[in-house]
Amino acid sequence: ETGVTQTPRHLVMGMTNKKSLKCEQHLGHNAMYWYKQSAKKPLELMFVYSLEERVENNSVPSRFSPECPNSSHLFLHLHTLQPEDSALYLCASSQVGVGSRAFFGQGTRLTVV
Amino acid sequence: QKEVEQNSGPLSVPEGAIASLNCTYSDRGSQSFFWYRQYSGKSPELIMSIYSNGDKEDGRFTAQLNKASQYVSLLIRDSQPSDSATYLCAVENEGTSYDKVIFGPGTSLSVIP
């Protein structure tokens, strides 16, 4: 238990569906992240919410939409996904500063059919 | 483009041997360096962090940093089958939150009983 909880753990969705991934951190951190991990590829940072400011990787398609209502909760809204979006989606949190190590949630294994 | 490189492996070592994992990075301004361990199907967990040149030991793990050579390594002494996992090198840089922490692709380690 890392203090970062993700739900659901597994998700299968069709390309026309809309779903949301949820992340909650109980560590009092002030930054939260969404990462994508595909097979045989490095972790890819998708979005960061740091000190209430959002920073995003411009290569992330618009079919992924993050929401951070407060410093403890983070959502990733999904719509009209493609099969290549199937991956492990990891949420992480940290306390901003030099040496700010990330604590990861258990991840959501997403399969798009 | 800031990059972190690792040998993908798999690296196989016999039980009780020393496993040596290597990582190189491109950004000379990098400040903090982390090693994460990721078991198959699980999320990454932090095992070591290092911020200054030299060695840092924690139990069976030793991290080594050489900023002049832009090189960081992880040694695992008395390797155990339970150490079999993928080891991710992560490097923290100054700059925007998006490219602040860069992960390498990971090295797969297999400890043979």
Interface residues (C-beta under 8 A of the other chain):
Chain A: T2 A31 K40 K41 P42 L43 L45 V48 S50 E53 V55 E56 N57 L90 V98 G99 S100 R101 A102 F103 F104 G105 Q106 G107 R109
Chain B: V4 S8 Q31 S32 F34 G41 K42 S43 P44 E45 L46 S49 Y51 L88 A90 E92 T96 S97 Y98 D99 K100 V101 F103 G104 P105 G106
